[in-house]
Amino acid sequence: METEQPGYLDDKDDLTRRLRRIAGQVNGVERMVEDERYCIDILTQISAIRSALDRVALAVLDDHARHCVVAAAEGERDERTAEMMDAVARLLKGR
C-alpha cells in the first residue's frame, strides 16, 4: 500500500544526512577490523551504529504514523495501523 508521497518527505534531507553518517561509521568499523583494533572498541562502534539506525527507524515510524496512519481515510486506518505494527514487530524482532 503506497501513498502519493512518503510521510518522511519533509525530513528527507535530515534522514539522508543521518544515513550517510551511519554509512561512514560502518566504513570506519571495517577499517578498524582491517587495522586489527581492540575488540571492545569495535563493539562500541557497532553499538553506536545500532543506536543511530534505531533513531532513523523511529523518525521514519513517527512520520509514517502521522502521515500515513493518522491522515489515512477512515476506511484505511485499521489496515495502515496493522501494517505499521507489523513493521514495529519486525524492528523489535531484530533486537
mmCIF file of the C-alpha atoms, coordinates in Angstrom:
data_MODEL
# 
_entry.id   MODEL 
# 
loop_
_atom_site.group_PDB 
_atom_site.id 
_atom_site.type_symbol 
_atom_site.label_atom_id 
_atom_site.label_alt_id 
_atom_site.label_comp_id 
_atom_site.label_asym_id 
_atom_site.label_entity_id 
_atom_site.label_seq_id 
_atom_site.pdbx_PDB_ins_code 
_atom_site.Cartn_x 
_atom_site.Cartn_y 
_atom_site.Cartn_z 
_atom_site.occupancy 
_atom_site.B_iso_or_equiv 
_atom_site.pdbx_formal_charge 
_atom_site.auth_seq_id 
_atom_site.auth_comp_id 
_atom_site.auth_asym_id 
_atom_site.auth_atom_id 
_atom_site.pdbx_PDB_model_num 
ATOM 1  C CA . MET A 1 1  ? 0.000   0.000  0.000  1.00 0.00 ? 1  MET A CA 1 
ATOM 2  C CA . GLU A 1 2  ? 1.601   3.267  -1.091 1.00 0.00 ? 2  GLU A CA 1 
ATOM 3  C CA . THR A 1 3  ? 0.675   6.905  -0.676 1.00 0.00 ? 3  THR A CA 1 
ATOM 4  C CA . GLU A 1 4  ? 1.276   9.601  -3.247 1.00 0.00 ? 4  GLU A CA 1 
ATOM 5  C CA . GLN A 1 5  ? 4.328   10.758 -1.324 1.00 0.00 ? 5  GLN A CA 1 
ATOM 6  C CA . PRO A 1 6  ? 6.141   9.186  1.606  1.00 0.00 ? 6  PRO A CA 1 
ATOM 7  C CA . GLY A 1 7  ? 5.469   10.511 5.090  1.00 0.00 ? 7  GLY A CA 1 
ATOM 8  C CA . TYR A 1 8  ? 9.154   11.227 5.658  1.00 0.00 ? 8  TYR A CA 1 
ATOM 9  C CA . LEU A 1 9  ? 9.410   13.599 2.681  1.00 0.00 ? 9  LEU A CA 1 
ATOM 10 C CA . ASP A 1 10 ? 9.686   16.700 4.897  1.00 0.00 ? 10 ASP A CA 1 
ATOM 11 C CA . ASP A 1 11 ? 12.544  15.045 6.820  1.00 0.00 ? 11 ASP A CA 1 
ATOM 12 C CA . LYS A 1 12 ? 14.266  13.527 3.792  1.00 0.00 ? 12 LYS A CA 1 
ATOM 13 C CA . ASP A 1 13 ? 17.382  15.720 3.987  1.00 0.00 ? 13 ASP A CA 1 
ATOM 14 C CA . ASP A 1 14 ? 17.859  15.011 7.693  1.00 0.00 ? 14 ASP A CA 1 
ATOM 15 C CA . LEU A 1 15 ? 17.332  11.272 7.208  1.00 0.00 ? 15 LEU A CA 1 
ATOM 16 C CA . THR A 1 16 ? 19.763  11.239 4.291  1.00 0.00 ? 16 THR A CA 1 
ATOM 17 C CA . ARG A 1 17 ? 22.408  13.024 6.395  1.00 0.00 ? 17 ARG A CA 1 
ATOM 18 C CA . ARG A 1 18 ? 21.930  10.568 9.232  1.00 0.00 ? 18 ARG A CA 1 
ATOM 19 C CA . LEU A 1 19 ? 22.189  7.578  6.894  1.00 0.00 ? 19 LEU A CA 1 
ATOM 20 C CA . ARG A 1 20 ? 25.364  8.938  5.309  1.00 0.00 ? 20 ARG A CA 1 
ATOM 21 C CA . ARG A 1 21 ? 26.848  9.400  8.775  1.00 0.00 ? 21 ARG A CA 1 
ATOM 22 C CA . ILE A 1 22 ? 25.917  5.801  9.621  1.00 0.00 ? 22 ILE A CA 1 
ATOM 23 C CA . ALA A 1 23 ? 27.498  4.584  6.387  1.00 0.00 ? 23 ALA A CA 1 
ATOM 24 C CA . GLY A 1 24 ? 30.668  6.428  7.407  1.00 0.00 ? 24 GLY A CA 1 
ATOM 25 C CA . GLN A 1 25 ? 30.570  4.726  10.801 1.00 0.00 ? 25 GLN A CA 1 
ATOM 26 C CA . VAL A 1 26 ? 30.198  1.318  9.151  1.00 0.00 ? 26 VAL A CA 1 
ATOM 27 C CA . ASN A 1 27 ? 33.159  2.077  6.899  1.00 0.00 ? 27 ASN A CA 1 
ATOM 28 C CA . GLY A 1 28 ? 35.094  3.107  10.000 1.00 0.00 ? 28 GLY A CA 1 
ATOM 29 C CA . VAL A 1 29 ? 34.350  -0.228 11.666 1.00 0.00 ? 29 VAL A CA 1 
ATOM 30 C CA . GLU A 1 30 ? 35.559  -2.018 8.555  1.00 0.00 ? 30 GLU A CA 1 
ATOM 31 C CA . ARG A 1 31 ? 38.833  -0.075 8.779  1.00 0.00 ? 31 ARG A CA 1 
ATOM 32 C CA . MET A 1 32 ? 39.079  -0.915 12.472 1.00 0.00 ? 32 MET A CA 1 
ATOM 33 C CA . VAL A 1 33 ? 38.829  -4.627 11.656 1.00 0.00 ? 33 VAL A CA 1 
ATOM 34 C CA . GLU A 1 34 ? 41.388  -4.265 8.867  1.00 0.00 ? 34 GLU A CA 1 
ATOM 35 C CA . ASP A 1 35 ? 43.702  -2.448 11.298 1.00 0.00 ? 35 ASP A CA 1 
ATOM 36 C CA . GLU A 1 36 ? 43.143  -5.182 13.911 1.00 0.00 ? 36 GLU A CA 1 
ATOM 37 C CA . ARG A 1 37 ? 41.844  -2.747 16.515 1.00 0.00 ? 37 ARG A CA 1 
ATOM 38 C CA . TYR A 1 38 ? 40.796  -3.794 20.014 1.00 0.00 ? 38 TYR A CA 1 
ATOM 39 C CA . CYS A 1 39 ? 37.578  -5.860 20.057 1.00 0.00 ? 39 CYS A CA 1 
ATOM 40 C CA . ILE A 1 40 ? 35.806  -3.689 22.629 1.00 0.00 ? 40 ILE A CA 1 
ATOM 41 C CA . ASP A 1 41 ? 36.428  -0.559 20.548 1.00 0.00 ? 41 ASP A CA 1 
ATOM 42 C CA . ILE A 1 42 ? 34.833  -2.273 17.548 1.00 0.00 ? 42 ILE A CA 1 
ATOM 43 C CA . LEU A 1 43 ? 31.863  -3.431 19.617 1.00 0.00 ? 43 LEU A CA 1 
ATOM 44 C CA . THR A 1 44 ? 31.413  0.089  20.971 1.00 0.00 ? 44 THR A CA 1 
ATOM 45 C CA . GLN A 1 45 ? 31.215  1.447  17.439 1.00 0.00 ? 45 GLN A CA 1 
ATOM 46 C CA . ILE A 1 46 ? 28.757  -1.265 16.398 1.00 0.00 ? 46 ILE A CA 1 
ATOM 47 C CA . SER A 1 47 ? 26.572  -0.304 19.348 1.00 0.00 ? 47 SER A CA 1 
ATOM 48 C CA . ALA A 1 48 ? 26.687  3.336  18.249 1.00 0.00 ? 48 ALA A CA 1 
ATOM 49 C CA . ILE A 1 49 ? 25.673  2.328  14.714 1.00 0.00 ? 49 ILE A CA 1 
ATOM 50 C CA . ARG A 1 50 ? 22.724  0.305  16.022 1.00 0.00 ? 50 ARG A CA 1 
ATOM 51 C CA . SER A 1 51 ? 21.608  3.264  18.113 1.00 0.00 ? 51 SER A CA 1 
ATOM 52 C CA . ALA A 1 52 ? 21.853  5.595  15.154 1.00 0.00 ? 52 ALA A CA 1 
ATOM 53 C CA . LEU A 1 53 ? 19.845  3.187  12.970 1.00 0.00 ? 53 LEU A CA 1 
ATOM 54 C CA . ASP A 1 54 ? 17.216  2.904  15.706 1.00 0.00 ? 54 ASP A CA 1 
ATOM 55 C CA . ARG A 1 55 ? 16.868  6.693  15.758 1.00 0.00 ? 55 ARG A CA 1 
ATOM 56 C CA . VAL A 1 56 ? 16.414  6.755  11.967 1.00 0.00 ? 56 VAL A CA 1 
ATOM 57 C CA . ALA A 1 57 ? 13.832  3.967  12.174 1.00 0.00 ? 57 ALA A CA 1 
ATOM 58 C CA . LEU A 1 58 ? 11.972  5.818  14.914 1.00 0.00 ? 58 LEU A CA 1 
ATOM 59 C CA . ALA A 1 59 ? 11.909  9.014  12.851 1.00 0.00 ? 59 ALA A CA 1 
ATOM 60 C CA . VAL A 1 60 ? 10.544  7.155  9.811  1.00 0.00 ? 60 VAL A CA 1 
ATOM 61 C CA . LEU A 1 61 ? 7.999   5.385  12.015 1.00 0.00 ? 61 LEU A CA 1 
ATOM 62 C CA . ASP A 1 62 ? 6.884   8.686  13.540 1.00 0.00 ? 62 ASP A CA 1 
ATOM 63 C CA . ASP A 1 63 ? 6.452   10.226 10.090 1.00 0.00 ? 63 ASP A CA 1 
ATOM 64 C CA . HIS A 1 64 ? 4.545   7.148  8.932  1.00 0.00 ? 64 HIS A CA 1 
ATOM 65 C CA . ALA A 1 65 ? 2.224   7.267  11.932 1.00 0.00 ? 65 ALA A CA 1 
ATOM 66 C CA . ARG A 1 66 ? 1.469   10.951 11.426 1.00 0.00 ? 66 ARG A CA 1 
ATOM 67 C CA . HIS A 1 67 ? 1.244   10.987 7.640  1.00 0.00 ? 67 HIS A CA 1 
ATOM 68 C CA . CYS A 1 68 ? 0.134   7.542  6.548  1.00 0.00 ? 68 CYS A CA 1 
ATOM 69 C CA . VAL A 1 69 ? -1.910  6.305  9.519  1.00 0.00 ? 69 VAL A CA 1 
ATOM 70 C CA . VAL A 1 70 ? -3.499  9.329  11.173 1.00 0.00 ? 70 VAL A CA 1 
ATOM 71 C CA . ALA A 1 71 ? -4.123  11.103 7.871  1.00 0.00 ? 71 ALA A CA 1 
ATOM 72 C CA . ALA A 1 72 ? -5.461  7.959  6.143  1.00 0.00 ? 72 ALA A CA 1 
ATOM 73 C CA . ALA A 1 73 ? -9.044  7.785  5.018  1.00 0.00 ? 73 ALA A CA 1 
ATOM 74 C CA . GLU A 1 74 ? -11.372 6.373  7.674  1.00 0.00 ? 74 GLU A CA 1 
ATOM 75 C CA . GLY A 1 75 ? -11.678 3.014  5.924  1.00 0.00 ? 75 GLY A CA 1 
ATOM 76 C CA . GLU A 1 76 ? -7.889  2.609  5.621  1.00 0.00 ? 76 GLU A CA 1 
ATOM 77 C CA . ARG A 1 77 ? -6.788  3.450  9.178  1.00 0.00 ? 77 ARG A CA 1 
ATOM 78 C CA . ASP A 1 78 ? -7.155  -0.046 10.618 1.00 0.00 ? 78 ASP A CA 1 
ATOM 79 C CA . GLU A 1 79 ? -5.180  -1.581 7.760  1.00 0.00 ? 79 GLU A CA 1 
ATOM 80 C CA . ARG A 1 80 ? -2.492  1.111  7.997  1.00 0.00 ? 80 ARG A CA 1 
ATOM 81 C CA . THR A 1 81 ? -2.258  0.641  11.758 1.00 0.00 ? 81 THR A CA 1 
ATOM 82 C CA . ALA A 1 82 ? -1.854  -3.130 11.360 1.00 0.00 ? 82 ALA A CA 1 
ATOM 83 C CA . GLU A 1 83 ? 0.790   -2.575 8.689  1.00 0.00 ? 83 GLU A CA 1 
ATOM 84 C CA . MET A 1 84 ? 2.667   -0.190 10.983 1.00 0.00 ? 84 MET A CA 1 
ATOM 85 C CA . MET A 1 85 ? 2.504   -2.579 13.930 1.00 0.00 ? 85 MET A CA 1 
ATOM 86 C CA . ASP A 1 86 ? 3.865   -5.387 11.721 1.00 0.00 ? 86 ASP A CA 1 
ATOM 87 C CA . ALA A 1 87 ? 6.789   -3.115 10.850 1.00 0.00 ? 87 ALA A CA 1 
ATOM 88 C CA . VAL A 1 88 ? 7.358   -2.358 14.553 1.00 0.00 ? 88 VAL A CA 1 
ATOM 89 C CA . ALA A 1 89 ? 7.320   -6.078 15.313 1.00 0.00 ? 89 ALA A CA 1 
ATOM 90 C CA . ARG A 1 90 ? 9.987   -6.673 12.623 1.00 0.00 ? 90 ARG A CA 1 
ATOM 91 C CA . LEU A 1 91 ? 12.113  -3.878 14.070 1.00 0.00 ? 91 LEU A CA 1 
ATOM 92 C CA . LEU A 1 92 ? 11.856  -5.299 17.575 1.00 0.00 ? 92 LEU A CA 1 
ATOM 93 C CA . LYS A 1 93 ? 12.448  -8.861 16.412 1.00 0.00 ? 93 LYS A CA 1 
ATOM 94 C CA . GLY A 1 94 ? 15.994  -7.920 15.434 1.00 0.00 ? 94 GLY A CA 1 
ATOM 95 C CA . ARG A 1 95 ? 16.721  -6.845 19.000 1.00 0.00 ? 95 ARG A CA 1 
# 
